[in-house]
Amino acid sequence: MGLFLDNTAEVPAELIESEVFNAIKGGERRIEVSSDYQHIVSVGRAIKKAVAERIITRKSLFIGLHVAAHLKFVGENSLATFTTQVLNGFLALGVETVDMLTAQRPIEYNQGMLAASMSLCATWQKMVELIKKDKIRFIGILDWKPNHIVKILEIIDSPPQILFLRDDNEPGIKFCQQNGLNYFHFEVIRTENAENEE
């Protein structure tokens, strides 16, 4: 099934590290985390500890890194922003490679579709470049809306290797079904605190 860590800023770092370590010790071999979540460093420490204690090797662990596809920046600035987030994720996890990299749902700003398209193109091209450098095995998108998916399909030869959609992303799910795109959907379980923050 895998261990996906949502943003749990209210949970102590030591507890996150302990829980992830125990999950690995108990047999978990798939871990997914977002680069901009505070607990990513704790996840990295747990992985490092498990490797040091010879519970696992790096190759036996499947690591997924999700990075936000910000559309606030255009062209080179978008590329630099995305690259920085990816590198920060690698550093926080203490790894040189990850098995899967996805660009999370694009964060839109009032800049027009042309600028947004340029940002998405720059993001995707960077992901392809990282595959060619053997830094990543698989690339994909996470919870994009139809207008963003269309833009990516215009610049790539085949659908993304991995396409994740939240169960409440009805437009995205409907678009994939209508266009014959394979996707995985996941349920978002929210705590009472998380619901109050929105």
C-alpha positions in Angstrom: 0.0 0.0 0.0 2.7 2.4 0.9 3.3 5.2 3.5 2.2 8.6 2.3 2.8 11.5 4.7 0.6 14.5 4.5 1.4 17.8 6.1 1.5 17.2 9.8 3.1 20.3 11.2 1.4 19.9 14.6 3.1 16.5 15.1 6.5 16.5 16.8 9.4 15.8 14.5 10.7 13.0 16.8 7.3 11.2 16.6 7.3 11.4 12.8 10.8 10.0 12.7 10.0 7.2 15.1 6.8 6.2 13.3 8.4 6.2 9.9 11.3 4.1 11.2 9.0 1.6 12.9 7.0 1.4 9.7 10.2 0.5 7.7 11.2 -1.9 10.5 7.8 -3.5 10.2 8.2 -4.1 6.5 7.0 -0.9 4.7 9.1 -0.3 1.6 7.3 2.6 -0.1 7.4 6.1 1.2 6.0 9.2 -0.4 6.4 12.8 0.9 6.1 16.3 -0.3 9.2 18.5 -0.6 7.6 21.5 1.1 6.2 19.7 4.1 8.0 20.3 7.4 8.4 16.7 8.3 10.4 15.7 5.3 13.7 16.0 7.3 12.3 13.6 9.9 11.5 11.1 7.2 15.0 11.5 5.9 16.4 10.8 9.4 14.3 7.6 9.7 15.5 6.3 6.3 19.1 7.1 7.2 18.7 5.3 10.6 17.1 2.2 8.9 19.9 2.0 6.4 22.6 2.5 9.1 21.1 -0.4 11.2 21.0 -2.5 8.1 17.2 -3.0 8.2 17.0 -1.9 4.6 19.3 -0.8 1.7 18.5 2.3 -0.3 17.7 0.2 -3.3 15.1 -1.9 -1.4 13.1 1.3 -0.6 10.7 3.0 -3.1 10.8 6.8 -2.4 8.3 9.1 -4.0 8.8 12.9 -3.9 6.0 15.3 -4.7 6.9 18.9 -5.6 4.5 21.8 -6.1 4.2 23.1 -9.6 4.0 26.8 -8.9 2.8 28.9 -11.7 3.8 32.2 -10.1 7.1 32.1 -12.0 7.6 32.0 -15.7 10.4 30.4 -17.9 13.8 30.4 -16.2 12.4 31.5 -12.9 9.9 28.7 -12.9 12.7 26.2 -13.7 14.9 27.5 -10.9 12.1 27.4 -8.4 11.1 23.8 -9.3 14.7 22.7 -9.4 15.4 24.2 -5.9 12.4 22.4 -4.4 13.6 19.1 -5.9 17.1 19.5 -4.7 15.9 20.6 -1.2 13.8 17.4 -1.2 16.8 15.3 -2.0 18.9 16.9 0.7 16.2 16.6 3.3 15.7 12.9 2.6 19.5 12.4 2.5 19.4 10.6 -0.9 20.9 11.2 -4.3 18.0 9.7 -6.2 14.3 9.1 -5.8 12.2 6.5 -7.5 9.2 8.7 -8.4 8.9 12.5 -8.8 5.5 14.0 -9.3 4.5 17.7 -9.9 1.7 18.5 -7.5 -1.5 20.4 -8.4 -0.3 23.6 -10.0 -0.8 26.7 -7.8 -2.4 29.4 -10.0 -1.9 33.1 -10.0 -3.5 35.9 -12.1 -1.0 35.8 -14.9 -2.9 34.4 -17.9 -2.8 31.0 -19.6 0.2 31.7 -21.8 2.4 32.3 -18.8 1.0 29.3 -17.0 1.6 27.1 -20.0 5.3 28.3 -20.1 5.7 27.4 -16.4 4.2 23.9 -16.9 6.4 23.2 -19.9 9.5 24.3 -17.9 8.5 22.1 -15.0 7.9 19.0 -17.2 11.1 19.5 -19.2 13.1 19.6 -15.9 11.5 16.4 -14.8 12.5 14.7 -18.1 16.0 16.0 -17.7 16.3 14.5 -14.2 15.3 11.1 -15.6 18.0 11.3 -18.3 20.5 12.0 -15.5 19.3 8.9 -13.7 18.1 10.9 -10.7 14.6 9.6 -11.1 13.0 6.5 -12.4 9.4 7.6 -12.9 7.7 11.0 -13.4 4.1 12.0 -13.2 1.5 14.5 -12.1 -0.5 14.7 -8.8 -4.1 16.0 -8.7 -4.1 18.3 -11.8 -7.2 19.9 -13.2 -8.2 19.3 -16.8 -6.8 22.5 -18.2 -3.4 21.7 -16.8 -3.5 18.1 -18.0 -4.3 19.3 -21.5 -1.3 21.6 -21.5 1.1 18.8 -20.7 -0.5 16.4 -23.2 0.3 19.1 -25.9 4.0 18.9 -25.2 4.7 15.3 -24.5 4.5 12.2 -26.8 2.7 10.0 -24.4 0.6 10.3 -21.2 2.5 10.8 -17.9 3.8 7.6 -16.5 2.0 8.2 -13.3 -1.2 10.2 -12.8 -2.6 10.5 -9.3 -6.0 12.2 -8.6 -7.6 13.0 -5.3 -11.1 11.4 -4.9 -12.6 14.9 -4.7 -11.0 16.1 -7.9 -14.2 15.3 -9.9 -13.2 17.4 -13.0 -9.9 15.7 -13.3 -11.3 12.2 -12.9 -14.0 12.8 -15.4 -11.5 14.2 -17.9 -9.3 11.1 -17.6 -12.3 8.8 -18.0 -13.5 10.6 -21.1 -10.0 10.7 -22.7 -9.0 7.1 -21.9 -6.2 8.1 -19.5 -5.1 5.7 -16.8 -5.0 7.2 -13.3 -4.8 6.3 -9.6 -7.2 8.0 -7.2 -6.6 8.4 -3.5 -8.8 9.3 -0.6 -7.9 12.3 1.5 -8.6 11.7 5.2 -8.6 15.0 7.1 -8.3 15.6 10.8 -10.6 18.0 12.6 -7.7 20.5 12.9 -6.9 20.3 9.1 -10.6 21.0 8.3 -10.6 24.1 10.5 -7.5 25.5 8.9 -9.1 25.6 5.4 
